[in-house]
Amino acid sequence: ELIMTTAADRYLSTTPPDLHFNRSPWHMEDDFLPAFKALSACFPRDPDNRLHAVSIEITGGGLAYLSATNGHVLLTLEVMLPSAPKGTTRTTFTGNSVKKFVTTKGYSPLEVCEFPDDFPPVREAIPKEFGEAHNRIGINANYVDTLSKVLKAFRLIGKAKMTPVTMQHNGALSPMLFSFESDSNPVVAGTLTVMPIRLD
């Protein structure tokens, strides 16, 4: 029997929900500030890029998965939504409204993208299984900084912290999967999928 151990395992075990086309703004509690701050650290630099957004998938039972990517790193957070809509659904928030949510300390609503189905199918980028160990793999140092920003958003790193982060990969050309657990309610856990760079 497969034991689900990471946010990625649990996320990939769910069925992708149908898209929700209602464009009414979403109001989220300020408890979600660290989550959206971490997600915005994974945005592309160009605000006009279609990836400048956050995808939300509500999978039932009060659980949801938030994702952001710039095409090189992908952050997926497993969160508890106490006031989640019934059933399952998914949509995409604009990157600009996410940044405004963060700067206004949660007072600004999250706006749904004009074309919420334009966000890429991020599930396909997350490795589903891992084989033999490999000797070395290359990573862009900027993405180590991204991982640091994500962990800082949840206060998981610092002098008095000993937060374990696991890393899995399938070789030099395989995406790396960094996984962590969080005690920062409503975030349960997260994974950062990072594309490798060639070493030769």
C-alpha positions in Angstrom: 0.0 0.0 0.0 1.3 3.4 -1.0 1.8 5.8 2.0 1.3 9.4 1.0 4.1 11.4 2.7 4.4 14.7 0.9 2.1 17.5 -0.3 3.0 16.4 -3.9 1.9 12.8 -3.2 -1.4 13.9 -1.8 -2.0 16.5 -4.6 -1.3 14.0 -7.4 -3.6 11.5 -5.7 -6.6 13.8 -6.2 -8.7 14.1 -9.3 -8.3 17.5 -11.1 -11.5 19.5 -10.4 -13.6 21.1 -13.1 -12.9 24.7 -13.9 -15.0 27.4 -12.2 -15.8 30.3 -14.5 -17.5 32.6 -12.0 -15.3 35.8 -12.0 -16.5 37.2 -8.7 -13.6 38.3 -6.5 -12.5 35.9 -3.7 -12.1 37.2 -0.1 -9.5 35.3 1.9 -8.5 35.6 5.5 -5.3 37.3 6.4 -4.1 33.9 7.7 -3.2 33.3 4.0 -0.7 36.2 3.8 2.4 33.9 4.2 1.1 31.5 1.6 0.5 34.2 -1.0 3.8 35.9 -0.2 5.6 32.6 -0.8 3.6 32.0 -4.0 4.5 35.4 -5.4 8.2 34.6 -4.9 7.7 32.1 -7.7 6.1 34.5 -10.2 7.8 35.4 -13.5 9.4 38.9 -13.6 7.1 40.0 -16.5 3.6 40.8 -15.0 2.1 40.4 -18.5 3.3 36.7 -18.6 0.3 34.3 -18.5 2.2 32.5 -15.6 1.9 35.6 -13.5 -1.0 34.0 -11.5 -1.9 31.6 -8.8 -4.0 28.5 -9.4 -6.3 27.1 -6.7 -7.8 23.6 -6.7 -10.3 22.8 -4.1 -10.4 19.1 -3.7 -13.0 18.6 -1.0 -12.9 18.0 2.8 -11.7 21.6 3.3 -8.4 21.0 1.5 -7.1 23.0 -1.4 -3.9 23.3 -3.4 -2.4 26.6 -4.4 0.2 26.7 -7.2 2.5 29.3 -8.8 5.3 28.9 -11.3 7.6 31.0 -13.5 8.4 28.0 -15.8 11.5 27.0 -13.9 10.2 26.6 -10.4 6.8 25.4 -9.3 5.5 25.9 -5.7 2.4 23.9 -4.6 1.0 24.5 -1.2 -1.5 22.2 0.6 -3.9 24.5 2.7 -6.9 24.1 4.8 -9.9 26.2 3.7 -12.4 26.4 6.6 -15.0 28.2 4.5 -14.4 26.3 1.3 -17.2 26.0 -1.2 -18.9 22.6 -1.3 -17.6 20.1 -3.8 -14.5 20.5 -5.9 -13.5 23.3 -8.2 -10.5 25.2 -9.6 -9.8 28.7 -10.8 -6.8 31.1 -11.2 -6.1 34.4 -9.5 -4.3 37.3 -11.2 -0.8 37.8 -10.0 -1.4 41.6 -9.6 -4.3 40.9 -7.2 -2.2 38.4 -5.3 0.5 41.0 -4.8 -2.1 43.6 -3.8 -3.5 41.1 -1.3 -0.1 40.8 0.3 0.7 44.6 0.3 -2.7 45.4 1.8 -2.3 42.7 4.5 -5.3 40.7 3.2 -7.7 43.6 2.8 -7.8 43.4 -1.0 -9.8 40.6 -2.7 -8.3 38.1 -5.1 -9.4 38.6 -8.7 -10.1 35.7 -11.1 -8.2 35.8 -14.4 -10.1 36.7 -17.5 -9.1 33.3 -18.9 -8.6 31.0 -15.8 -8.0 28.0 -18.0 -5.0 29.6 -19.5 -2.8 28.5 -16.5 -0.7 25.4 -17.5 -1.4 21.9 -16.2 1.2 22.0 -13.4 0.5 18.5 -12.2 2.4 17.3 -15.3 5.6 19.0 -14.0 5.7 17.2 -10.7 7.7 14.0 -10.6 5.4 11.1 -9.7 8.0 8.5 -8.7 11.7 8.2 -8.0 14.2 5.5 -9.0 17.9 4.9 -8.3 20.1 7.4 -6.6 22.3 9.6 -8.8 25.7 11.2 -8.1 25.1 14.8 -9.0 22.6 17.3 -10.4 22.8 21.0 -11.3 20.6 23.7 -9.8 20.4 27.4 -10.6 21.6 29.1 -7.4 18.7 31.7 -7.8 16.3 28.9 -7.1 18.0 28.1 -3.9 17.2 31.7 -3.0 13.6 31.1 -4.1 13.3 28.1 -1.7 14.7 30.3 1.1 12.1 33.0 0.4 9.3 30.4 0.5 10.5 28.9 3.8 11.0 32.4 5.3 7.4 33.3 4.5 6.3 30.5 6.9 9.1 31.3 9.4 10.6 27.9 8.9 14.2 29.0 8.8 16.3 31.0 11.2 18.9 30.6 13.9 16.6 28.6 16.3 14.9 26.6 13.5 15.7 23.0 12.4 13.1 22.5 9.6 13.7 19.3 7.6 13.4 19.8 3.8 13.6 16.6 1.7 14.9 16.6 -1.9 14.2 13.9 -4.5 15.1 13.6 -8.1 15.6 11.1 -10.9 18.9 12.2 -12.4 20.7 15.1 -14.0 17.8 16.1 -16.3 15.0 15.4 -13.9 13.1 18.0 -11.9 14.0 18.2 -8.2 11.2 18.0 -5.7 11.8 19.9 -2.4 9.2 19.0 0.2 8.4 20.5 3.6 5.8 20.4 6.3 4.4 23.6 7.9 2.9 24.4 11.3 1.8 27.8 9.9 -2.0 27.3 9.8 -3.7 27.2 7.3 -0.8 25.9 5.3 -0.3 22.1 5.9 2.7 21.4 3.7 4.4 22.4 0.4 6.6 21.3 -2.4 8.9 23.3 -4.7 9.6 21.6 -8.0 12.8 23.0 -9.6 14.0 22.4 -13.1 17.7 21.3 -13.3 20.5 22.9 -15.3 23.0 21.0 -17.4 26.4 20.5 -15.8 28.3 19.7 -19.1 
